[in-house]
Amino acid sequence: MNPIQLVDLRTQYLKIKDEVDAAVLNVMESTAFINGPEVQSFASELSTYLNVKHVIPCANGTDALQIALMAIGAKPGDEILTPSFTYIATAEVIALLQLTPVFVEVDTNTFTIDIDDAKAKITSKTKAIIPVHLYGQCANMDEVMALASKADIYVIEDTAQAIGSDFTSKTGKKQKAGCIGHIGTTSFFPSKNLGCYGDGGAMMTNDDDLANQLKMIANHGQRIKYHHDIIGCNSRLDSIQAAVLRIKLKHLEEYTKARNEAATFYNDAFKEIEEITTPFIAAYSNHGYHQYTIKLTGVNRDEMQSYLNENGVPANIYYPVPVHLQKGYTEYGSKAGDMPKTEGLTSQVLSLPMHTELSKEQLEYIVEHVIRFIKG
């Protein structure tokens, strides 16, 4: 059996090596390294796949969030609602822009934003809400959009972990994650479901005016070269990464299918293990399984992680410390005990290997050692 990886990018690459190598060499020969044809083609192809009007590539997912907040005109003092159970980038950009992050609980089943807690934390200063589609499953966007409409605030979707996932509204309308709110953002970090071989990101919107703002901000605030109408930044997806992404986009549905097959194997193996709660699938969303994250009850999670790692099963904790308790965010007034749902999850969750190249032999080995630790 080959060594088990938390994410096996090498084996995935080898399967598409000829396509990727040819695409990269084509960029090298063209020397169109910045904003070249590959970037424009990728944006168009991703727009078609997502069925969204505009895709604006940028340098990374963190930049995508920052540019989105700049595009809606957020100013120092404005409050932005965001889950505390998320990767730090979601809150980081809020703080960097001197906005005020307002941390919100998550639903303990879906790990996505708790709409009741969000409602309770809206004030006259609230400018936007950032629902995070965590681990690959959509937040309840019907509830998010209804709340935003009532409060007259923007919705910026953090889709870094859920590119390609579908949300089905209560009306039956199906839309891709990141294409429902005013702006969607995503990351193409190598480990993402659609990942490049470096850094990359994008913003999505159906709003022409917001699209123009996003494009200008990402390009030094200019629409016409050397004419800087607004203050912007420099955030570009380079042509080599776009070339890689064009190849991988063609395989995204295949990759999602492989992840779901691995998740089904895990689910079937753990269904009788009362100490394990397998990922909950909401009626309104499918799952891209960026992570396969279980909740543990009556088990020492940290000891289990150590045992698995020592036995060749890389297991990780996403995330061991919620954002509202991170040292760098103490100025925003949260303390231990303020968010019991989120704080409880940080001691329960454990993510098992999940990627497109897991073999049956590897899955059996992982399951065997998970159960062996629990049962003794």
C-alpha positions as CSV (number, residue, x, y, z in Angstrom):
1,M,0.0,0.0,0.0
2,N,1.3,3.5,-0.9
3,P,1.7,5.9,2.1
4,I,-1.5,7.7,2.9
5,Q,-1.5,11.4,2.3
6,L,-3.9,14.0,3.8
7,V,-4.0,15.4,0.3
8,D,-2.3,13.5,-2.5
9,L,-1.5,16.2,-5.1
10,R,1.3,14.2,-6.7
11,T,-0.8,11.2,-7.8
12,Q,-3.5,13.5,-9.0
13,Y,-0.9,15.4,-11.1
14,L,0.5,12.3,-12.6
15,K,-2.9,11.4,-14.0
16,I,-3.1,14.7,-15.9
17,K,0.6,15.3,-16.3
18,D,0.6,15.4,-20.1
19,E,-2.2,17.9,-20.3
20,V,-0.8,20.1,-17.6
21,D,2.8,20.0,-18.9
22,A,1.7,20.9,-22.4
23,A,-0.5,23.8,-21.1
24,V,2.3,25.2,-18.9
25,L,4.9,24.9,-21.8
26,N,2.4,26.8,-24.0
27,V,2.4,29.7,-21.6
28,M,6.2,29.6,-21.4
29,E,6.5,29.8,-25.2
30,S,3.9,32.5,-25.5
31,T,5.6,34.6,-22.7
32,A,2.1,36.0,-21.9
33,F,2.7,35.6,-18.2
34,I,0.3,38.3,-16.8
35,N,-3.3,38.7,-17.9
36,G,-2.7,36.5,-20.9
37,P,-5.2,34.5,-22.9
38,E,-5.1,31.6,-20.4
39,V,-6.4,33.9,-17.7
40,Q,-9.2,35.2,-19.8
41,S,-10.1,31.8,-21.0
42,F,-10.2,30.3,-17.5
43,A,-12.4,33.1,-16.3
44,S,-14.8,32.5,-19.1
45,E,-14.9,28.7,-18.6
46,L,-15.4,29.0,-14.9
47,S,-18.2,31.5,-15.5
48,T,-19.9,29.0,-17.8
49,Y,-19.4,26.1,-15.3
50,L,-20.8,28.2,-12.4
51,N,-23.5,29.8,-14.5
52,V,-22.5,33.2,-13.1
53,K,-22.2,36.4,-15.2
54,H,-18.8,37.5,-14.1
55,V,-15.7,35.7,-12.8
56,I,-12.8,38.0,-11.8
57,P,-9.5,36.1,-11.1
58,C,-7.1,37.4,-8.5
59,A,-4.0,36.3,-6.6
60,N,-5.5,34.3,-3.8
61,G,-8.6,33.7,-1.8
62,T,-7.7,36.1,0.9
63,D,-7.3,38.9,-1.6
64,A,-10.7,37.9,-3.0
65,L,-12.3,38.5,0.3
66,Q,-10.5,41.8,0.9
67,I,-11.3,43.1,-2.6
68,A,-15.0,42.1,-2.2
69,L,-15.2,44.2,1.0
70,M,-13.6,47.1,-0.7
71,A,-16.0,46.8,-3.6
72,I,-19.1,47.2,-1.4
73,G,-17.7,50.4,0.1
74,A,-17.1,49.1,3.6
75,K,-15.5,51.8,5.8
76,P,-13.8,51.7,9.2
77,G,-16.3,51.2,11.9
78,D,-18.6,49.1,9.7
79,E,-19.5,45.7,11.2
80,I,-19.2,42.4,9.3
81,L,-20.8,39.3,10.5
82,T,-18.7,36.2,10.1
83,P,-18.6,32.7,11.7
84,S,-15.9,32.2,14.3
85,F,-15.5,28.6,13.2
86,T,-13.6,29.2,10.0
87,Y,-10.1,29.7,8.7
88,I,-8.5,32.9,9.9
89,A,-8.6,34.6,6.4
90,T,-12.3,35.3,6.7
91,A,-11.8,37.6,9.7
92,E,-8.3,38.7,8.9
93,V,-9.4,40.8,5.9
94,I,-12.1,42.5,8.0
95,A,-9.5,43.5,10.6
96,L,-7.0,44.6,8.0
97,L,-9.5,47.0,6.5
98,Q,-10.2,48.4,10.0
99,L,-13.7,47.1,9.9
100,T,-15.2,45.3,12.9
101,P,-15.6,41.5,12.8
102,V,-18.7,40.4,14.6
103,F,-18.3,36.7,15.4
104,V,-21.3,34.4,14.9
105,E,-22.1,30.9,16.1
106,V,-22.4,27.9,13.7
107,D,-24.9,25.2,13.4
108,T,-23.4,22.1,15.0
109,N,-24.7,19.8,12.3
110,T,-23.6,21.6,9.2
111,F,-20.8,23.7,10.6
112,T,-22.2,26.7,8.8
113,I,-23.5,30.0,10.0
114,D,-26.2,30.0,12.7
115,I,-28.8,32.3,11.3
116,D,-30.6,33.0,14.6
117,D,-27.3,34.1,16.2
118,A,-26.6,36.3,13.1
119,K,-30.0,37.9,13.4
120,A,-29.4,38.7,17.1
121,K,-26.1,40.4,16.2
122,I,-27.2,42.7,13.4
123,T,-27.0,46.4,14.3
124,S,-27.3,49.7,12.5
125,K,-23.5,49.4,11.8
126,T,-23.8,46.0,10.0
127,K,-22.6,46.3,6.4
128,A,-22.3,42.7,5.3
129,I,-22.5,39.1,6.3
130,I,-20.0,36.5,5.2
131,P,-21.4,33.0,5.2
132,V,-18.7,30.3,4.9
133,H,-19.5,27.2,3.0
134,L,-17.3,25.1,5.4
135,Y,-15.7,21.7,4.5
136,G,-17.6,21.6,1.2
137,Q,-21.2,22.1,2.1
138,C,-23.3,25.2,1.5
139,A,-24.7,27.4,4.2
140,N,-28.4,27.9,4.2
141,M,-28.5,30.7,1.6
142,D,-32.3,31.0,1.7
143,E,-32.0,32.1,5.3
144,V,-28.9,34.2,4.7
145,M,-30.4,36.1,1.7
146,A,-33.7,36.7,3.5
147,L,-31.8,38.1,6.5
148,A,-29.6,40.3,4.3
149,S,-32.6,41.6,2.4
150,K,-34.5,42.5,5.6
151,A,-31.4,44.2,7.1
152,D,-30.3,45.8,3.8
153,I,-26.8,44.4,4.0
154,Y,-24.5,42.7,1.5
155,V,-23.8,39.0,1.3
156,I,-20.2,37.9,0.5
157,E,-19.9,34.1,0.2
158,D,-16.7,32.5,1.2
159,T,-16.6,29.5,-1.1
160,A,-12.9,28.6,-0.7
161,Q,-13.9,25.1,0.4
162,A,-17.0,24.5,-1.7
163,I,-16.3,25.4,-5.3
164,G,-18.7,23.3,-7.4
165,S,-21.2,22.5,-4.6
166,D,-24.9,23.0,-5.3
167,F,-27.4,24.9,-3.3
168,T,-31.1,24.1,-3.9
169,S,-33.5,26.8,-2.6
170,K,-36.9,26.1,-1.2
171,T,-38.3,27.1,-4.5
172,G,-36.4,24.3,-6.2
173,K,-33.9,26.6,-7.9
174,K,-30.4,25.1,-8.0
175,Q,-27.3,27.4,-8.0
176,K,-23.6,26.9,-7.5
177,A,-22.1,28.0,-4.2
178,G,-20.6,31.5,-4.5
179,C,-23.1,32.6,-7.1
180,I,-26.1,33.4,-4.8
181,G,-25.0,36.4,-2.8
182,H,-23.9,39.8,-4.0
183,I,-20.3,38.6,-4.4
184,G,-18.7,35.1,-4.1
185,T,-15.1,34.5,-3.4
186,T,-12.9,31.4,-3.7
187,S,-9.4,30.1,-3.4
188,F,-7.4,27.9,-5.8
189,F,-4.8,27.0,-3.1
190,P,-3.3,23.6,-4.2
191,S,-5.3,21.5,-1.7
192,K,-8.6,23.0,-2.7
193,N,-11.1,20.9,-4.7
194,L,-10.1,23.0,-7.7
195,G,-6.6,23.9,-6.9
196,C,-3.7,25.3,-8.9
197,Y,0.1,24.7,-8.4
198,G,0.7,27.9,-6.4
199,D,-1.7,30.6,-5.2
200,G,-4.8,31.8,-6.9
201,G,-8.3,33.0,-6.3
202,A,-11.4,34.5,-7.9
203,M,-14.5,36.6,-7.3
204,M,-17.9,35.9,-8.8
205,T,-20.9,38.1,-9.2
206,N,-24.0,38.7,-11.3
207,D,-23.9,42.4,-10.7
208,D,-22.3,44.5,-13.5
209,D,-21.5,47.4,-11.3
210,L,-19.9,45.3,-8.6
211,A,-18.0,43.4,-11.3
212,N,-16.5,46.7,-12.6
213,Q,-15.5,47.7,-9.1
214,L,-13.9,44.3,-8.4
215,K,-11.9,44.4,-11.6
216,M,-10.7,48.0,-10.9
217,I,-9.7,47.3,-7.3
218,A,-7.7,44.2,-8.3
219,N,-5.9,46.2,-10.9
220,H,-4.6,49.2,-9.0
221,G,-7.9,51.0,-9.1
222,Q,-7.7,51.6,-12.9
223,R,-10.1,51.0,-15.7
224,I,-7.8,52.7,-18.3
225,K,-4.0,52.2,-17.9
226,Y,-2.3,54.9,-15.8
227,H,-5.7,56.4,-14.9
228,H,-6.4,55.4,-11.3
229,D,-10.0,56.3,-10.4
230,I,-10.1,54.6,-7.0
231,I,-7.6,53.2,-4.5
232,G,-7.0,49.6,-5.4
233,C,-4.4,46.9,-5.0
234,N,-2.4,44.5,-7.2
235,S,-3.9,41.1,-7.2
236,R,-3.6,38.9,-10.3
237,L,-3.9,35.3,-11.2
238,D,-0.8,34.5,-13.3
239,S,-1.1,32.7,-16.7
240,I,0.6,29.5,-15.6
241,Q,-1.8,29.0,-12.8
242,A,-4.7,29.8,-15.1
243,A,-3.5,27.2,-17.5
244,V,-3.3,24.5,-14.8
245,L,-6.8,25.5,-13.6
246,R,-8.3,25.2,-17.1
247,I,-7.1,21.6,-17.2
248,K,-8.3,20.8,-13.7
249,L,-11.7,22.5,-14.2
250,K,-12.4,19.8,-16.9
251,H,-11.9,17.2,-14.2
252,L,-13.8,18.9,-11.3
253,E,-16.9,16.8,-11.6
254,E,-14.8,13.6,-11.7
255,Y,-12.9,14.8,-8.6
256,T,-16.1,15.6,-6.7
257,K,-17.4,12.1,-7.5
258,A,-14.3,10.5,-6.2
259,R,-14.5,12.5,-3.0
260,N,-18.1,11.5,-2.5
261,E,-17.3,7.8,-3.1
262,A,-14.6,8.0,-0.4
263,A,-17.0,9.8,2.0
264,T,-19.6,7.0,1.3
265,F,-17.0,4.4,2.3
266,Y,-16.3,6.2,5.5
267,N,-20.0,6.7,6.3
268,D,-20.9,3.1,5.8
269,A,-17.9,1.9,7.9
270,F,-18.8,4.3,10.8
271,K,-22.6,4.1,10.8
272,E,-22.7,1.7,13.8
273,I,-20.0,3.5,15.8
274,E,-21.9,5.6,18.3
275,E,-18.8,7.6,19.2
276,I,-18.6,9.0,15.7
277,T,-21.0,11.5,14.1
278,T,-20.4,11.5,10.3
279,P,-20.9,14.6,8.2
280,F,-24.5,15.8,8.1
281,I,-25.9,16.5,4.7
282,A,-28.5,19.3,4.6
283,A,-31.6,18.9,2.4
284,Y,-30.6,22.2,0.6
285,S,-27.0,21.3,-0.3
286,N,-24.9,18.5,-1.7
287,H,-21.3,18.1,-0.4
288,G,-18.0,18.6,-2.1
289,Y,-16.1,17.1,0.8
290,H,-13.1,19.4,0.8
291,Q,-12.7,17.8,4.2
292,Y,-14.3,14.7,5.7
293,T,-14.8,15.9,9.2
294,I,-16.3,13.7,12.0
295,K,-17.4,14.7,15.5
296,L,-16.3,12.5,18.3
297,T,-18.2,11.9,21.6
298,G,-16.7,10.1,24.5
299,V,-13.3,9.9,22.8
300,N,-10.1,11.8,23.5
301,R,-9.8,13.5,20.2
302,D,-6.2,14.7,20.6
303,E,-5.1,11.2,21.6
304,M,-6.9,9.7,18.7
305,Q,-5.2,12.1,16.3
306,S,-1.8,11.2,17.7
307,Y,-2.6,7.5,17.4
308,L,-3.7,7.8,13.8
309,N,-0.7,9.9,12.8
310,E,1.7,7.5,14.5
311,N,0.1,4.7,12.5
312,G,0.4,6.3,9.1
313,V,-3.0,7.9,9.0
314,P,-2.6,11.7,8.7
315,A,-5.5,13.3,10.5
316,N,-6.0,17.0,11.1
317,I,-8.1,19.4,13.1
318,Y,-9.9,22.2,11.3
319,Y,-9.9,24.3,13.5
320,P,-8.6,23.8,17.0
321,V,-9.0,27.4,18.1
322,P,-12.0,29.5,17.0
323,V,-11.3,33.0,15.6
324,H,-12.9,34.8,18.5
325,L,-10.4,33.3,20.9
326,Q,-7.3,33.8,18.8
327,K,-4.8,36.1,20.5
328,G,-4.7,38.6,17.6
329,Y,-8.5,39.2,17.9
330,T,-8.9,39.8,21.6
331,E,-9.6,43.5,21.0
332,Y,-13.0,42.7,19.6
333,G,-14.2,41.7,23.0
334,S,-15.0,38.0,22.9
335,K,-14.0,35.6,25.7
336,A,-14.2,31.9,26.4
337,G,-17.7,30.8,26.9
338,D,-19.3,33.4,24.6
339,M,-19.9,30.9,21.8
340,P,-20.5,27.5,23.3
341,K,-21.5,25.7,20.1
342,T,-18.3,26.8,18.3
343,E,-16.1,26.2,21.2
344,G,-17.6,22.7,21.7
345,L,-16.9,21.8,18.1
346,T,-13.2,22.8,18.3
347,S,-12.7,19.9,20.8
348,Q,-14.8,17.4,18.9
349,V,-13.9,17.7,15.2
350,L,-11.3,15.5,13.4
351,S,-10.7,15.4,9.7
352,L,-9.6,12.2,8.0
353,P,-7.7,11.9,4.8
354,M,-9.9,13.1,1.9
355,H,-8.8,13.5,-1.7
356,T,-9.4,12.2,-5.2
357,E,-6.8,9.4,-5.1
358,L,-7.7,7.4,-2.0
359,S,-7.7,3.7,-2.8
360,K,-9.9,1.1,-1.3
361,E,-6.9,-0.4,0.5
362,Q,-6.0,2.9,2.0
363,L,-9.6,3.6,3.1
364,E,-9.9,0.2,4.7
365,Y,-6.6,0.8,6.6
366,I,-7.8,4.2,7.8
367,V,-11.2,2.9,9.0
368,E,-9.5,-0.1,10.7
369,H,-7.3,2.2,12.8
370,V,-10.1,4.7,13.6
371,I,-12.3,1.8,14.9
372,R,-9.4,0.1,16.7
373,F,-8.6,3.2,18.7
374,I,-12.3,3.7,19.7
375,K,-13.0,0.1,20.6
376,G,-9.6,-0.6,22.1
